[in-house]
Amino acid sequence: MSKKILSVIFILIIIIVCILLFFNKYQRNKREDIKIPILLYHNFVTVVPETETDNYNYINTPNSFEENIKVIIENGYTPISITELYNAINLKTELPQKPILITFDDGYYSNYEYIFPILKKYKVKASIFIVTNNIEKEINNVKYLSWNDCAEMQNSGLVEIYSHSTRHIFYDKVPVREVRDDVIESYKIIEKNLGKKDIKVFAYPYGSYTDETVKALKNNGIDMQLYDIGINNFIDFDVNYIKRINIPCEMTGKEIIDEIEKE
């Protein structure tokens, strides 16, 4: 091959690289002001108890949840999946102008019984973070999901299932290697029952973590980690430090919008 042809090829490669770098910078700049709120729910009950007020941060009602979804959609927000967020972060797809994510922790049966029908009704995508040791069980009169429930929701294309540990303890109180091994084990169980995961996401129980646990999970195949309270921004989004907004009992859709837009 002549030197002239090699020079032309080299120049073309330089031009292509420059175009790609410019495109990536353009994509990031275009999305720099976009907020990425992630809502966090837990268990659902049809009747709110008059006592045990400490639990009000961790329960909600199906009617309240449906009201939240209606108001969110009416205010122009588009519910997206964690996979869609991950792809946007890696510049494989674009985010909608007002994205929002819906998540549930612990893996309660009420997510399937009451909430899955609402997700289907409004075609809303969501993610459930399960405690694998609790699946198929009833603990303290509270029923948890079965693997069949998880599979049905996952197969709908609306729900993604991720890890919330095997045993729901304070992971800032145990050795780092124990946290690492627990999360790895939780995904072995999840993939055995639900198939291989394209991305692995971990939500810390109680939001308890250390810098060492975050580093250990990052180095052992966990693509995203959730554990703080607040709202994310696309321009400086850190997949290892993801924030959520906990939704306490019967928080209204307007209150959620106000919380998002005050930031």
C-alpha positions in Angstrom: 0.0 0.0 0.0 1.4 3.4 -1.0 2.4 6.1 1.5 -0.2 8.4 0.0 -3.1 5.9 0.7 -1.8 5.3 4.2 -1.8 9.0 4.8 -5.4 9.4 3.6 -6.5 6.5 5.8 -4.7 8.0 8.8 -6.4 11.4 8.2 -9.8 9.7 7.9 -9.2 7.9 11.2 -8.3 11.2 12.9 -11.5 12.8 11.5 -13.7 10.0 12.7 -12.2 10.0 16.2 -12.7 13.8 16.4 -16.3 13.5 15.3 -17.0 10.8 17.9 -15.4 12.9 20.7 -17.4 15.9 19.6 -20.6 13.9 19.5 -20.0 12.5 23.0 -19.3 15.9 24.4 -22.4 17.3 22.7 -24.6 14.5 24.1 -23.3 15.2 27.7 -23.7 18.9 27.4 -27.2 18.6 25.9 -28.3 16.6 29.0 -26.4 18.5 31.7 -29.4 20.1 33.3 -31.7 17.1 33.4 -32.7 15.8 36.8 -33.1 12.1 37.3 -35.4 11.5 40.2 -35.7 7.9 41.5 -38.7 7.2 43.7 -38.5 4.5 46.4 -41.5 2.6 47.8 -41.6 -0.4 50.0 -44.7 -2.4 51.2 -48.3 -1.6 50.4 -51.4 -2.0 52.5 -55.1 -1.3 51.8 -55.7 0.0 55.3 -53.2 2.3 57.0 -52.7 1.2 60.7 -53.4 3.8 63.4 -50.3 2.7 65.3 -46.7 1.8 64.5 -46.0 5.3 63.1 -42.4 4.4 62.6 -43.5 2.2 59.7 -45.2 5.0 57.9 -42.0 5.7 56.0 -42.0 2.1 54.6 -45.7 1.5 53.7 -48.1 3.1 51.3 -51.5 2.3 49.8 -52.3 1.2 46.3 -54.7 4.1 45.8 -52.0 6.6 46.8 -49.5 4.9 44.5 -51.9 5.2 41.5 -52.5 8.8 42.3 -48.7 9.4 42.3 -48.4 7.8 38.9 -51.2 9.7 37.4 -49.9 13.1 38.6 -46.3 12.2 37.6 -47.4 11.4 34.0 -49.8 14.5 33.9 -46.8 16.7 34.8 -44.8 15.4 31.8 -42.6 12.9 33.4 -41.7 9.7 31.6 -41.0 6.6 33.7 -38.0 4.7 32.5 -36.2 1.5 33.5 -32.8 1.3 35.1 -31.5 -0.4 32.0 -32.6 2.6 29.9 -30.9 4.9 32.4 -27.7 2.8 32.2 -27.7 2.9 28.4 -28.2 6.7 28.4 -25.3 7.1 30.8 -23.2 5.1 28.3 -24.5 7.2 25.5 -26.3 4.3 23.8 -29.7 6.0 23.9 -31.1 9.4 24.8 -33.1 10.2 27.9 -36.6 11.8 27.7 -36.7 15.4 28.7 -38.2 14.6 32.1 -37.2 11.1 33.1 -38.2 9.4 36.4 -37.6 6.0 37.8 -39.9 3.9 40.1 -38.3 1.5 42.5 -39.4 -0.8 45.3 -37.2 -2.4 48.0 -37.4 -5.7 49.9 -39.6 -7.7 47.5 -43.0 -7.7 49.2 -45.9 -9.7 47.7 -47.9 -6.5 47.8 -45.8 -5.2 44.9 -47.2 -8.0 42.8 -50.7 -8.1 44.2 -51.5 -4.4 44.2 -48.8 -2.5 42.2 -48.1 -4.7 39.2 -51.7 -4.2 37.9 -51.2 -0.5 38.2 -47.9 -0.6 36.3 -49.6 -2.6 33.5 -52.6 -0.2 33.5 -50.4 2.9 32.9 -47.6 1.0 31.1 -45.1 2.2 33.7 -41.6 0.6 34.0 -40.2 -0.1 37.5 -37.5 -2.0 39.3 -37.8 -4.2 42.4 -34.8 -4.9 44.7 -35.4 -8.2 46.4 -33.9 -9.8 49.5 -33.2 -13.3 48.1 -33.5 -15.2 51.4 -37.0 -13.8 51.9 -38.4 -15.0 48.6 -41.2 -17.5 48.9 -41.5 -16.7 52.7 -43.9 -15.1 55.1 -42.2 -13.3 57.9 -44.0 -11.6 60.8 -47.2 -11.9 59.0 -45.8 -10.2 55.9 -45.7 -12.1 52.7 -42.9 -11.8 50.2 -42.8 -12.5 46.4 -42.3 -15.9 44.9 -40.0 -16.6 42.1 -43.0 -17.2 39.9 -44.3 -13.7 40.8 -40.9 -12.2 39.9 -40.7 -14.1 36.6 -44.2 -13.0 35.6 -43.4 -9.3 36.3 -40.0 -9.5 34.6 -41.5 -11.2 31.5 -44.0 -8.4 31.1 -41.2 -6.1 30.1 -42.2 -3.6 32.7 -40.4 -4.8 35.8 -36.7 -5.4 36.3 -35.5 -7.5 39.3 -32.3 -6.6 41.1 -30.5 -7.4 44.4 -31.2 -5.9 47.8 -28.9 -8.5 49.5 -29.5 -12.0 50.7 -30.4 -11.1 54.3 -31.1 -7.4 54.7 -28.6 -6.3 57.4 -26.5 -3.2 58.0 -23.6 -3.7 55.5 -21.5 -1.0 57.0 -21.2 -3.2 60.2 -19.7 -6.3 58.6 -16.3 -7.0 56.8 -16.1 -5.7 53.3 -15.4 -9.3 52.0 -18.7 -10.4 53.6 -20.6 -7.7 51.7 -18.9 -8.6 48.5 -19.6 -12.3 48.9 -23.2 -11.6 49.9 -24.0 -9.6 46.8 -22.3 -12.0 44.5 -24.3 -14.8 46.1 -27.6 -12.9 45.7 -27.0 -12.5 42.0 -26.2 -16.2 41.7 -29.6 -16.9 43.2 -31.4 -14.3 41.1 -29.8 -15.5 37.8 -30.5 -19.2 38.7 -34.2 -18.3 39.0 -34.7 -15.5 36.5 -31.9 -15.8 34.0 -28.7 -13.9 33.3 -28.7 -10.1 34.0 -27.3 -7.7 31.4 -26.5 -5.3 34.2 -26.2 -5.9 38.0 -27.6 -3.2 40.3 -27.4 -3.2 44.1 -29.5 -1.2 46.6 -28.0 -1.2 50.1 -30.3 -2.2 52.9 -30.9 0.8 55.2 -28.7 2.8 52.8 -25.7 1.6 54.9 -22.4 1.5 53.1 -18.8 2.4 53.4 -16.4 3.7 50.7 -14.7 0.3 50.9 -17.9 -1.6 50.2 -18.7 0.6 47.2 -15.2 0.0 45.8 -15.4 -3.7 46.4 -18.8 -4.1 44.6 -17.6 -1.9 41.7 -14.5 -4.2 41.3 -16.7 -7.3 41.4 -19.2 -6.8 38.6 -21.8 -4.5 40.2 -22.6 -1.9 37.6 -24.8 0.5 39.7 -25.2 1.1 43.4 -28.1 2.9 45.2 -27.9 4.1 48.8 -28.4 7.8 49.3 -31.3 10.3 49.6 -31.7 13.0 47.1 -32.0 13.7 43.3 -29.5 12.8 40.6 -28.3 15.0 37.8 -27.3 13.6 34.4 -24.2 15.7 33.9 -22.4 14.3 37.0 -24.3 11.1 37.4 -22.2 8.5 39.3 -23.3 4.9 38.8 -21.7 4.0 42.1 -23.5 6.7 44.1 -27.1 6.8 43.1 -29.7 8.8 45.1 -33.4 8.1 45.6 -36.4 9.8 47.2 -38.2 7.7 49.8 -42.0 8.1 49.4 -43.7 7.8 52.9 -47.3 6.8 53.5 -49.8 8.6 51.3 -47.4 11.3 50.0 -49.3 13.0 47.2 -48.2 13.3 43.6 -48.1 17.1 44.0 -45.8 16.7 47.0 -43.5 14.5 45.0 -43.4 17.0 42.1 -42.7 19.8 44.5 -39.9 17.8 46.1 -38.3 17.2 42.7 -38.6 20.7 41.4 -37.4 22.5 44.5 -33.9 21.1 44.0 
